[in-house]
Amino acid sequence: MDSIKSLLGNNEQPKEDQSVWEEINNQCSLSWTQRLIGFGISAGLGLFFSFLAFLFLASPTSFAFLYTVGNICMLLATGFIVGPVKQFKNMMQPTRAICAIVFVLSMILTLVAVFSGWSFILIIFLIIFQVCALLYYIFSYIPYGRECLRGICGSVVSV
């Protein structure tokens, strides 16, 4: 069949199958201006929800929900800048994969706790765990950042 198509002038080469990551990357291609606008909107929403969360500090359930939504928006904001595929690959690098997985799981567990009506004490624990996971994840991007954070936490705990 290919020889008949080539005789008729159809010299198209069959396209190679793209990987899932290449397809996602092609679908998510934005101009630099669009990336900055998306980043600005997502980061602005993330900051707004995080600020709003601190207004509801007396209500652990509301605080946990708003703080988690703020973290998700900030994570999406960085995805606009570097692209979703590159961000996922950065998160899954061997040096920070555990940090990223723990951070994402802490956000998921916090949302499950909020919507399932778990006890306030457990929600407060999950908020603290999420803050610690976020710090550890952020410090994973700084050279020797996690070692410095461990040293700081170790000196605070030993006091």
Order of alpha helices (4+ residues) and beta strands (2+ residues): alpha-alpha-alpha-alpha-alpha-alpha-alpha-alpha
